[in-house]
Amino acid sequence: MNSLVFLVPIALVLGAVALASFFWSMKSGQYEDLDGAGERVLSDEDRPIVDRPARHDPVRGGQE
C-alpha cells in the first residue's frame, strides 16, 4: 500500500507529460499532412542520373 503513494503520482505526472506532448504536436502541425509522403513515392519522376566527373584525391594520388 505504501508503494501506491509513490506510483500514483508518478503515473499522473507521466500521463500529464504525454498529454502535453500530444497537444504540443497538434498545435505545431505534426499531423497535418499524413498522406503526403506516401503519395510522393507514387508520383516518382524518372530523371536521368547525372554523371559527375571523378575528383582527384591528393592523398591517394589518383582518382576515386
PDB file of N, CA, C and O in Angstrom:
ATOM      1  N   MET A   1       0.816  -1.193   0.000  1.00  0.00           N
ATOM      2  CA  MET A   1       0.000   0.000   0.000  1.00  0.00           C
ATOM      3  C   MET A   1       0.861   1.259   0.000  1.00  0.00           C
ATOM      4  O   MET A   1       0.485   2.284  -0.568  1.00  0.00           O
ATOM      5  N   ASN A   2       2.019   1.164   0.644  1.00  0.00           N
ATOM      6  CA  ASN A   2       2.902   2.326   0.673  1.00  0.00           C
ATOM      7  C   ASN A   2       3.467   2.644  -0.707  1.00  0.00           C
ATOM      8  O   ASN A   2       3.798   3.793  -1.001  1.00  0.00           O
ATOM      9  N   SER A   3       3.576   1.618  -1.552  1.00  0.00           N
ATOM     10  CA  SER A   3       4.118   1.867  -2.889  1.00  0.00           C
ATOM     11  C   SER A   3       3.151   2.684  -3.741  1.00  0.00           C
ATOM     12  O   SER A   3       3.579   3.394  -4.650  1.00  0.00           O
ATOM     13  N   LEU A   4       1.850   2.591  -3.457  1.00  0.00           N
ATOM     14  CA  LEU A   4       0.873   3.376  -4.211  1.00  0.00           C
ATOM     15  C   LEU A   4       1.042   4.867  -3.971  1.00  0.00           C
ATOM     16  O   LEU A   4       0.683   5.678  -4.826  1.00  0.00           O
ATOM     17  N   VAL A   5       1.574   5.229  -2.839  1.00  0.00           N
ATOM     18  CA  VAL A   5       1.815   6.640  -2.533  1.00  0.00           C
ATOM     19  C   VAL A   5       2.806   7.230  -3.533  1.00  0.00           C
ATOM     20  O   VAL A   5       2.731   8.413  -3.865  1.00  0.00           O
ATOM     21  N   PHE A   6       3.728   6.405  -4.008  1.00  0.00           N
ATOM     22  CA  PHE A   6       4.717   6.876  -4.979  1.00  0.00           C
ATOM     23  C   PHE A   6       4.279   6.615  -6.422  1.00  0.00           C
ATOM     24  O   PHE A   6       4.533   7.433  -7.306  1.00  0.00           O
ATOM     25  N   LEU A   7       3.623   5.479  -6.658  1.00  0.00           N
ATOM     26  CA  LEU A   7       3.293   5.091  -8.026  1.00  0.00           C
ATOM     27  C   LEU A   7       2.157   5.918  -8.631  1.00  0.00           C
ATOM     28  O   LEU A   7       2.202   6.234  -9.820  1.00  0.00           O
ATOM     29  N   VAL A   8       1.165   6.266  -7.860  1.00  0.00           N
ATOM     30  CA  VAL A   8       0.037   7.039  -8.392  1.00  0.00           C
ATOM     31  C   VAL A   8       0.472   8.437  -8.833  1.00  0.00           C
ATOM     32  O   VAL A   8       0.104   8.848  -9.933  1.00  0.00           O
ATOM     33  N   PRO A   9       1.234   9.189  -8.038  1.00  0.00           N
ATOM     34  CA  PRO A   9       1.691  10.494  -8.534  1.00  0.00           C
ATOM     35  C   PRO A   9       2.616  10.387  -9.750  1.00  0.00           C
ATOM     36  O   PRO A   9       2.568  11.233 -10.644  1.00  0.00           O
ATOM     37  N   ILE A  10       3.457   9.350  -9.784  1.00  0.00           N
ATOM     38  CA  ILE A  10       4.334   9.166 -10.946  1.00  0.00           C
ATOM     39  C   ILE A  10       3.499   8.892 -12.192  1.00  0.00           C
ATOM     40  O   ILE A  10       3.787   9.433 -13.260  1.00  0.00           O
ATOM     41  N   ALA A  11       2.471   8.059 -12.069  1.00  0.00           N
ATOM     42  CA  ALA A  11       1.596   7.767 -13.201  1.00  0.00           C
ATOM     43  C   ALA A  11       0.853   9.016 -13.658  1.00  0.00           C
ATOM     44  O   ALA A  11       0.694   9.238 -14.859  1.00  0.00           O
ATOM     45  N   LEU A  12       0.399   9.827 -12.720  1.00  0.00           N
ATOM     46  CA  LEU A  12      -0.301  11.059 -13.084  1.00  0.00           C
ATOM     47  C   LEU A  12       0.628  12.048 -13.783  1.00  0.00           C
ATOM     48  O   LEU A  12       0.227  12.704 -14.745  1.00  0.00           O
ATOM     49  N   VAL A  13       1.857  12.157 -13.305  1.00  0.00           N
ATOM     50  CA  VAL A  13       2.818  13.070 -13.934  1.00  0.00           C
ATOM     51  C   VAL A  13       3.163  12.593 -15.340  1.00  0.00           C
ATOM     52  O   VAL A  13       3.209  13.400 -16.269  1.00  0.00           O
ATOM     53  N   LEU A  14       3.407  11.288 -15.510  1.00  0.00           N
ATOM     54  CA  LEU A  14       3.719  10.771 -16.844  1.00  0.00           C
ATOM     55  C   LEU A  14       2.539  10.930 -17.801  1.00  0.00           C
ATOM     56  O   LEU A  14       2.732  11.221 -18.982  1.00  0.00           O
ATOM     57  N   GLY A  15       1.326  10.741 -17.300  1.00  0.00           N
ATOM     58  CA  GLY A  15       0.143  10.958 -18.130  1.00  0.00           C
ATOM     59  C   GLY A  15       0.005  12.412 -18.545  1.00  0.00           C
ATOM     60  O   GLY A  15      -0.363  12.704 -19.683  1.00  0.00           O
ATOM     61  N   ALA A  16       0.298  13.328 -17.626  1.00  0.00           N
ATOM     62  CA  ALA A  16       0.229  14.754 -17.951  1.00  0.00           C
ATOM     63  C   ALA A  16       1.295  15.138 -18.970  1.00  0.00           C
ATOM     64  O   ALA A  16       1.041  15.955 -19.854  1.00  0.00           O
ATOM     65  N   VAL A  17       2.488  14.552 -18.852  1.00  0.00           N
ATOM     66  CA  VAL A  17       3.553  14.824 -19.825  1.00  0.00           C
ATOM     67  C   VAL A  17       3.156  14.305 -21.204  1.00  0.00           C
ATOM     68  O   VAL A  17       3.371  14.984 -22.208  1.00  0.00           O
ATOM     69  N   ALA A  18       2.581  13.110 -21.257  1.00  0.00           N
ATOM     70  CA  ALA A  18       2.141  12.551 -22.535  1.00  0.00           C
ATOM     71  C   ALA A  18       1.032  13.398 -23.153  1.00  0.00           C
ATOM     72  O   ALA A  18       1.038  13.643 -24.359  1.00  0.00           O
ATOM     73  N   LEU A  19       0.096  13.838 -22.345  1.00  0.00           N
ATOM     74  CA  LEU A  19      -0.993  14.675 -22.851  1.00  0.00           C
ATOM     75  C   LEU A  19      -0.473  16.022 -23.336  1.00  0.00           C
ATOM     76  O   LEU A  19      -0.918  16.523 -24.368  1.00  0.00           O
ATOM     77  N   ALA A  20       0.461  16.609 -22.602  1.00  0.00           N
ATOM     78  CA  ALA A  20       1.038  17.888 -23.011  1.00  0.00           C
ATOM     79  C   ALA A  20       1.821  17.748 -24.309  1.00  0.00           C
ATOM     80  O   ALA A  20       1.756  18.628 -25.167  1.00  0.00           O
ATOM     81  N   SER A  21       2.563  16.651 -24.464  1.00  0.00           N
ATOM     82  CA  SER A  21       3.319  16.470 -25.706  1.00  0.00           C
ATOM     83  C   SER A  21       2.385  16.213 -26.885  1.00  0.00           C
ATOM     84  O   SER A  21       2.683  16.626 -28.005  1.00  0.00           O
ATOM     85  N   PHE A  22       1.263  15.539 -26.652  1.00  0.00           N
ATOM     86  CA  PHE A  22       0.279  15.344 -27.713  1.00  0.00           C
ATOM     87  C   PHE A  22      -0.323  16.670 -28.152  1.00  0.00           C
ATOM     88  O   PHE A  22      -0.424  16.941 -29.349  1.00  0.00           O
ATOM     89  N   PHE A  23      -0.724  17.503 -27.189  1.00  0.00           N
ATOM     90  CA  PHE A  23      -1.288  18.804 -27.547  1.00  0.00           C
ATOM     91  C   PHE A  23      -0.255  19.692 -28.226  1.00  0.00           C
ATOM     92  O   PHE A  23      -0.602  20.459 -29.125  1.00  0.00           O
ATOM     93  N   TRP A  24       1.012  19.605 -27.814  1.00  0.00           N
ATOM     94  CA  TRP A  24       2.069  20.376 -28.470  1.00  0.00           C
ATOM     95  C   TRP A  24       2.223  19.932 -29.923  1.00  0.00           C
ATOM     96  O   TRP A  24       2.369  20.767 -30.816  1.00  0.00           O
ATOM     97  N   SER A  25       2.191  18.617 -30.165  1.00  0.00           N
ATOM     98  CA  SER A  25       2.345  18.132 -31.535  1.00  0.00           C
ATOM     99  C   SER A  25       1.151  18.530 -32.398  1.00  0.00           C
ATOM    100  O   SER A  25       1.316  18.801 -33.587  1.00  0.00           O
ATOM    101  N   MET A  26      -0.035  18.569 -31.823  1.00  0.00           N
ATOM    102  CA  MET A  26      -1.199  19.022 -32.585  1.00  0.00           C
ATOM    103  C   MET A  26      -1.092  20.509 -32.900  1.00  0.00           C
ATOM    104  O   MET A  26      -1.431  20.936 -34.004  1.00  0.00           O
ATOM    105  N   LYS A  27      -0.622  21.297 -31.941  1.00  0.00           N
ATOM    106  CA  LYS A  27      -0.510  22.743 -32.132  1.00  0.00           C
ATOM    107  C   LYS A  27       0.569  23.089 -33.160  1.00  0.00           C
ATOM    108  O   LYS A  27       0.422  24.053 -33.912  1.00  0.00           O
ATOM    109  N   SER A  28       1.655  22.304 -33.195  1.00  0.00           N
ATOM    110  CA  SER A  28       2.754  22.623 -34.109  1.00  0.00           C
ATOM    111  C   SER A  28       2.556  22.033 -35.498  1.00  0.00           C
ATOM    112  O   SER A  28       3.405  22.227 -36.368  1.00  0.00           O
ATOM    113  N   GLY A  29       1.455  21.317 -35.731  1.00  0.00           N
ATOM    114  CA  GLY A  29       1.143  20.842 -37.075  1.00  0.00           C
ATOM    115  C   GLY A  29       1.809  19.538 -37.461  1.00  0.00           C
ATOM    116  O   GLY A  29       2.055  19.310 -38.646  1.00  0.00           O
ATOM    117  N   GLN A  30       2.107  18.686 -36.519  1.00  0.00           N
ATOM    118  CA  GLN A  30       2.765  17.418 -36.825  1.00  0.00           C
ATOM    119  C   GLN A  30       1.846  16.455 -37.573  1.00  0.00           C
ATOM    120  O   GLN A  30       2.335  15.577 -38.284  1.00  0.00           O
ATOM    121  N   TYR A  31       0.549  16.594 -37.433  1.00  0.00           N
ATOM    122  CA  TYR A  31      -0.392  15.654 -38.030  1.00  0.00           C
ATOM    123  C   TYR A  31      -1.156  16.249 -39.213  1.00  0.00           C
ATOM    124  O   TYR A  31      -2.209  15.726 -39.579  1.00  0.00           O
ATOM    125  N   GLU A  32      -0.663  17.312 -39.810  1.00  0.00           N
ATOM    126  CA  GLU A  32      -1.431  17.969 -40.863  1.00  0.00           C
ATOM    127  C   GLU A  32      -1.416  17.209 -42.180  1.00  0.00           C
ATOM    128  O   GLU A  32      -2.461  17.100 -42.822  1.00  0.00           O
ATOM    129  N   ASP A  33      -0.274  16.677 -42.610  1.00  0.00           N
ATOM    130  CA  ASP A  33      -0.183  16.009 -43.906  1.00  0.00           C
ATOM    131  C   ASP A  33       0.309  14.582 -43.709  1.00  0.00           C
ATOM    132  O   ASP A  33       1.501  14.303 -43.844  1.00  0.00           O
ATOM    133  N   LEU A  34      -0.612  13.686 -43.390  1.00  0.00           N
ATOM    134  CA  LEU A  34      -0.221  12.302 -43.150  1.00  0.00           C
ATOM    135  C   LEU A  34      -0.037  11.513 -44.440  1.00  0.00           C
ATOM    136  O   LEU A  34       0.720  10.542 -44.462  1.00  0.00           O
ATOM    137  N   ASP A  35      -0.715  11.910 -45.517  1.00  0.00           N
ATOM    138  CA  ASP A  35      -0.654  11.150 -46.759  1.00  0.00           C
ATOM    139  C   ASP A  35       0.353  11.701 -47.755  1.00  0.00           C
ATOM    140  O   ASP A  35       0.584  11.080 -48.792  1.00  0.00           O
ATOM    141  N   GLY A  36       0.952  12.832 -47.475  1.00  0.00           N
ATOM    142  CA  GLY A  36       1.845  13.471 -48.441  1.00  0.00           C
ATOM    143  C   GLY A  36       3.050  12.640 -48.806  1.00  0.00           C
ATOM    144  O   GLY A  36       3.370  12.512 -49.988  1.00  0.00           O
ATOM    145  N   ALA A  37       3.733  12.068 -47.823  1.00  0.00           N
ATOM    146  CA  ALA A  37       4.934  11.287 -48.108  1.00  0.00           C
ATOM    147  C   ALA A  37       4.588  10.013 -48.869  1.00  0.00           C
ATOM    148  O   ALA A  37       5.334   9.603 -49.758  1.00  0.00           O
ATOM    149  N   GLY A  38       3.481   9.390 -48.533  1.00  0.00           N
ATOM    150  CA  GLY A  38       3.074   8.180 -49.239  1.00  0.00           C
ATOM    151  C   GLY A  38       2.698   8.453 -50.684  1.00  0.00           C
ATOM    152  O   GLY A  38       2.975   7.634 -51.560  1.00  0.00           O
ATOM    153  N   GLU A  39       2.075   9.587 -50.943  1.00  0.00           N
ATOM    154  CA  GLU A  39       1.709   9.925 -52.312  1.00  0.00           C
ATOM    155  C   GLU A  39       2.908  10.407 -53.116  1.00  0.00           C
ATOM    156  O   GLU A  39       2.931  10.244 -54.336  1.00  0.00           O
ATOM    157  N   ARG A  40       3.901  10.994 -52.463  1.00  0.00           N
ATOM    158  CA  ARG A  40       5.104  11.424 -53.160  1.00  0.00           C
ATOM    159  C   ARG A  40       5.883  10.244 -53.723  1.00  0.00           C
ATOM    160  O   ARG A  40       6.530  10.364 -54.764  1.00  0.00           O
ATOM    161  N   VAL A  41       5.826   9.121 -53.050  1.00  0.00           N
ATOM    162  CA  VAL A  41       6.508   7.929 -53.549  1.00  0.00           C
ATOM    163  C   VAL A  41       5.848   7.453 -54.833  1.00  0.00           C
ATOM    164  O   VAL A  41       6.532   7.007 -55.754  1.00  0.00           O
ATOM    165  N   LEU A  42       4.533   7.543 -54.902  1.00  0.00           N
ATOM    166  CA  LEU A  42       3.816   7.077 -56.080  1.00  0.00           C
ATOM    167  C   LEU A  42       3.990   8.002 -57.271  1.00  0.00           C
ATOM    168  O   LEU A  42       3.906   7.548 -58.412  1.00  0.00           O
ATOM    169  N   SER A  43       4.228   9.277 -57.043  1.00  0.00           N
ATOM    170  CA  SER A  43       4.409  10.217 -58.146  1.00  0.00           C
ATOM    171  C   SER A  43       5.887  10.388 -58.468  1.00  0.00           C
ATOM    172  O   SER A  43       6.359  11.505 -58.679  1.00  0.00           O
ATOM    173  N   ASP A  44       6.608   9.281 -58.505  1.00  0.00           N
ATOM    174  CA  ASP A  44       8.042   9.280 -58.762  1.00  0.00           C
ATOM    175  C   ASP A  44       8.305   9.707 -60.201  1.00  0.00           C
ATOM    176  O   ASP A  44       7.691   9.186 -61.133  1.00  0.00           O
ATOM    177  N   GLU A  45       9.208  10.645 -60.375  1.00  0.00           N
ATOM    178  CA  GLU A  45       9.591  11.092 -61.706  1.00  0.00           C
ATOM    179  C   GLU A  45      10.879  10.390 -62.103  1.00  0.00           C
ATOM    180  O   GLU A  45      11.824  10.313 -61.318  1.00  0.00           O
ATOM    181  N   ASP A  46      10.909   9.880 -63.328  1.00  0.00           N
ATOM    182  CA  ASP A  46      12.114   9.217 -63.813  1.00  0.00           C
ATOM    183  C   ASP A  46      13.034  10.251 -64.434  1.00  0.00           C
ATOM    184  O   ASP A  46      12.846  10.664 -65.579  1.00  0.00           O
ATOM    185  N   ARG A  47      14.020  10.660 -63.674  1.00  0.00           N
ATOM    186  CA  ARG A  47      15.009  11.614 -64.165  1.00  0.00           C
ATOM    187  C   ARG A  47      16.307  10.873 -64.439  1.00  0.00           C
ATOM    188  O   ARG A  47      16.667   9.960 -63.697  1.00  0.00           O
ATOM    189  N   PRO A  48      17.008  11.255 -65.490  1.00  0.00           N
ATOM    190  CA  PRO A  48      18.289  10.588 -65.745  1.00  0.00           C
ATOM    191  C   PRO A  48      19.306  10.952 -64.667  1.00  0.00           C
ATOM    192  O   PRO A  48      19.307  12.064 -64.138  1.00  0.00           O
ATOM    193  N   ILE A  49      20.158  10.000 -64.358  1.00  0.00           N
ATOM    194  CA  ILE A  49      21.205  10.231 -63.373  1.00  0.00           C
ATOM    195  C   ILE A  49      22.313  11.037 -64.028  1.00  0.00           C
ATOM    196  O   ILE A  49      22.804  10.678 -65.099  1.00  0.00           O
ATOM    197  N   VAL A  50      22.700  12.119 -63.387  1.00  0.00           N
ATOM    198  CA  VAL A  50      23.738  12.986 -63.928  1.00  0.00           C
ATOM    199  C   VAL A  50      25.091  12.407 -63.535  1.00  0.00           C
ATOM    200  O   VAL A  50      25.358  12.168 -62.357  1.00  0.00           O
ATOM    201  N   ASP A  51      25.949  12.184 -64.545  1.00  0.00           N
ATOM    202  CA  ASP A  51      27.291  11.684 -64.257  1.00  0.00           C
ATOM    203  C   ASP A  51      28.146  12.823 -63.744  1.00  0.00           C
ATOM    204  O   ASP A  51      28.218  13.895 -64.345  1.00  0.00           O
ATOM    205  N   ARG A  52      28.789  12.569 -62.626  1.00  0.00           N
ATOM    206  CA  ARG A  52      29.688  13.568 -62.061  1.00  0.00           C
ATOM    207  C   ARG A  52      31.115  13.219 -62.465  1.00  0.00           C
ATOM    208  O   ARG A  52      31.490  12.046 -62.479  1.00  0.00           O
ATOM    209  N   PRO A  53      31.901  14.223 -62.788  1.00  0.00           N
ATOM    210  CA  PRO A  53      33.299  13.923 -63.113  1.00  0.00           C
ATOM    211  C   PRO A  53      34.037  13.434 -61.871  1.00  0.00           C
ATOM    212  O   PRO A  53      33.745  13.861 -60.754  1.00  0.00           O
ATOM    213  N   ALA A  54      34.995  12.536 -62.080  1.00  0.00           N
ATOM    214  CA  ALA A  54      35.760  11.995 -60.958  1.00  0.00           C
ATOM    215  C   ALA A  54      36.654  13.081 -60.382  1.00  0.00           C
ATOM    216  O   ALA A  54      37.199  13.913 -61.108  1.00  0.00           O
ATOM    217  N   ARG A  55      36.791  13.055 -59.063  1.00  0.00           N
ATOM    218  CA  ARG A  55      37.632  14.040 -58.396  1.00  0.00           C
ATOM    219  C   ARG A  55      39.028  13.474 -58.208  1.00  0.00           C
ATOM    220  O   ARG A  55      39.208  12.264 -58.073  1.00  0.00           O
ATOM    221  N   HIS A  56      39.996  14.346 -58.202  1.00  0.00           N
ATOM    222  CA  HIS A  56      41.372  13.947 -57.942  1.00  0.00           C
ATOM    223  C   HIS A  56      41.593  13.951 -56.439  1.00  0.00           C
ATOM    224  O   HIS A  56      41.317  14.947 -55.769  1.00  0.00           O
ATOM    225  N   ASP A  57      42.089  12.844 -55.908  1.00  0.00           N
ATOM    226  CA  ASP A  57      42.339  12.726 -54.476  1.00  0.00           C
ATOM    227  C   ASP A  57      43.839  12.854 -54.233  1.00  0.00           C
ATOM    228  O   ASP A  57      44.589  11.932 -54.552  1.00  0.00           O
ATOM    229  N   PRO A  58      44.299  13.988 -53.668  1.00  0.00           N
ATOM    230  CA  PRO A  58      45.738  14.181 -53.490  1.00  0.00           C
ATOM    231  C   PRO A  58      46.350  13.214 -52.480  1.00  0.00           C
ATOM    232  O   PRO A  58      47.549  12.945 -52.538  1.00  0.00           O
ATOM    233  N   VAL A  59      45.550  12.689 -51.560  1.00  0.00           N
ATOM    234  CA  VAL A  59      46.095  11.768 -50.563  1.00  0.00           C
ATOM    235  C   VAL A  59      46.422  10.423 -51.205  1.00  0.00           C
ATOM    236  O   VAL A  59      47.478   9.846 -50.942  1.00  0.00           O
ATOM    237  N   ARG A  60      45.529   9.932 -52.033  1.00  0.00           N
ATOM    238  CA  ARG A  60      45.734   8.639 -52.683  1.00  0.00           C
ATOM    239  C   ARG A  60      46.547   8.760 -53.966  1.00  0.00           C
ATOM    240  O   ARG A  60      47.101   7.775 -54.455  1.00  0.00           O
ATOM    241  N   GLY A  61      46.612   9.955 -54.499  1.00  0.00           N
ATOM    242  CA  GLY A  61      47.379  10.170 -55.720  1.00  0.00           C
ATOM    243  C   GLY A  61      46.668   9.717 -56.974  1.00  0.00           C
ATOM    244  O   GLY A  61      47.302   9.552 -58.016  1.00  0.00           O
ATOM    245  N   GLY A  62      45.395   9.517 -56.900  1.00  0.00           N
ATOM    246  CA  GLY A  62      44.660   9.072 -58.072  1.00  0.00           C
ATOM    247  C   GLY A  62      43.249   9.606 -58.054  1.00  0.00           C
ATOM    248  O   GLY A  62      42.927  10.567 -57.356  1.00  0.00           O
ATOM    249  N   GLN A  63      42.420   8.954 -58.840  1.00  0.00           N
ATOM    250  CA  GLN A  63      41.025   9.364 -58.899  1.00  0.00           C
ATOM    251  C   GLN A  63      40.178   8.353 -58.156  1.00  0.00           C
ATOM    252  O   GLN A  63      40.544   7.185 -58.019  1.00  0.00           O
ATOM    253  N   GLU A  64      39.044   8.825 -57.684  1.00  0.00           N
ATOM    254  CA  GLU A  64      38.115   7.936 -56.977  1.00  0.00           C
ATOM    255  C   GLU A  64      37.298   7.153 -57.962  1.00  0.00           C
ATOM    256  O   GLU A  64      36.457   6.348 -57.564  1.00  0.00           O
TER     257      GLU A  64
END
